[in-house]
């Protein structure tokens, strides 16, 4: 059994994280998962929420969007549409984005516009929740 996992978190814009970690906790579509070295291989959908990383005795928290996770005994690969470290989240901007999305959803929108605005609302809400949970 390996002592650590290789974690890679990738968005369409960038590789957000790559490194050796002790544990990863994330929210899949069927609930929260704790992943440690030697985990059973799994591929599942990632639900928007918080992803926690334990690395060298320190915790790192990220707000992540929907995506996919591939887990092996030694690797965790996360492909997501959003990944932002809690310390990098601008609470004011996220709150404004949430307010704008809620306002737009109250209007008459096409199905495509509604889906886009709903996704923006989920992102903003996720950012706010993670930031507020880990305020310094």
C-alpha positions in Angstrom: 0.0 0.0 0.0 1.3 3.5 -1.0 2.1 6.0 1.7 0.5 8.9 -0.4 -1.7 9.6 -3.3 -0.9 11.6 -6.4 -3.7 14.2 -6.7 -4.4 16.1 -9.9 -7.2 18.6 -10.2 -7.8 20.0 -13.7 -10.2 22.6 -15.1 -10.7 23.7 -18.7 -8.5 26.7 -17.9 -5.6 25.1 -15.9 -4.1 22.4 -13.8 -5.1 23.7 -10.4 -3.3 21.2 -8.2 -0.8 18.4 -8.7 1.1 16.8 -5.9 1.4 14.0 -3.3 -1.3 14.0 -0.6 -2.3 11.9 2.4 -6.0 12.0 1.9 -8.7 13.6 -0.2 -12.3 14.2 0.8 -14.9 15.1 -1.9 -18.5 15.0 -2.7 -19.6 12.5 -5.3 -23.1 12.3 -6.6 -23.8 9.5 -4.1 -22.4 11.4 -1.1 -19.1 12.3 0.6 -16.1 10.1 -0.1 -12.8 9.9 1.9 -10.0 8.6 -0.3 -6.7 7.3 1.1 -3.8 5.4 -0.4 -4.9 1.8 -1.4 -8.5 2.9 -2.2 -10.5 0.6 -4.4 -10.5 1.8 -8.0 -13.6 3.9 -8.8 -14.8 6.4 -11.4 -17.7 8.6 -10.4 -19.3 11.9 -10.9 -18.2 14.8 -8.8 -20.9 17.1 -7.3 -20.3 20.8 -6.8 -19.1 21.4 -3.2 -16.0 21.3 -1.1 -12.9 19.2 -1.8 -10.5 18.8 1.2 -6.9 17.8 0.8 -4.7 16.6 3.7 -1.0 17.2 2.8 1.9 17.0 5.1 -0.3 17.6 8.2 -2.0 20.6 6.6 -5.5 21.0 5.2 -6.3 22.7 1.9 -9.9 23.4 1.0 -11.2 24.1 -2.5 -14.5 24.9 -4.0 -15.2 22.6 -6.9 -17.9 22.4 -9.6 -19.4 19.4 -11.2 -17.1 16.9 -12.9 -15.6 13.5 -12.8 -13.2 11.7 -10.5 -11.0 8.7 -11.3 -9.6 6.9 -8.3 -6.9 4.2 -8.2 -4.9 2.8 -5.4 -2.3 5.5 -5.9 -3.9 8.3 -7.9 -6.9 10.6 -7.7 -7.7 12.6 -10.9 -10.4 15.3 -10.8 -11.8 16.9 -13.9 -14.1 19.7 -13.0 -15.5 22.9 -14.5 -14.3 25.0 -11.5 -11.7 24.6 -8.7 -10.7 27.6 -6.5 -8.7 27.4 -3.3 -10.7 28.8 -0.3 -8.1 31.4 0.4 -8.4 32.7 -3.2 -12.2 33.2 -3.2 -13.4 36.8 -3.2 -16.5 36.6 -1.0 -17.8 40.0 -2.3 -17.6 39.0 -5.9 -19.1 35.6 -5.2 -22.0 37.2 -3.3 -22.6 39.6 -6.2 -22.5 36.8 -8.8 -25.0 34.8 -6.6 -27.3 37.8 -6.4 -27.2 38.4 -10.2 -27.8 34.8 -11.0 -30.8 34.7 -8.6 -32.2 37.9 -10.2 -31.7 36.4 -13.8 -33.5 33.2 -12.8 -36.6 35.3 -11.8 -36.8 36.5 -15.5 -38.2 34.6 -18.4 -35.3 32.7 -20.0 -34.8 30.1 -22.7 -34.0 26.6 -21.6 -30.3 27.2 -22.6 -30.1 30.5 -20.8 -31.8 29.0 -17.7 -29.2 26.2 -17.6 -26.3 28.6 -17.9 -27.6 30.9 -15.2 -28.4 27.9 -12.9 -24.8 26.7 -13.3 -23.5 30.2 -12.5 -25.7 30.2 -9.4 -24.4 26.8 -8.3 -20.8 28.0 -8.7 -21.4 31.2 -6.8 -23.2 29.4 -4.0 -20.4 26.8 -3.7 -17.7 29.5 -3.6 -19.6 31.4 -0.9 -20.2 28.2 1.2 -16.6 27.2 1.1 -15.2 30.7 1.8 -17.6 31.2 4.7 -16.7 27.8 6.2 -13.0 28.6 6.1 -12.7 32.3 6.8 -9.5 33.3 8.6 
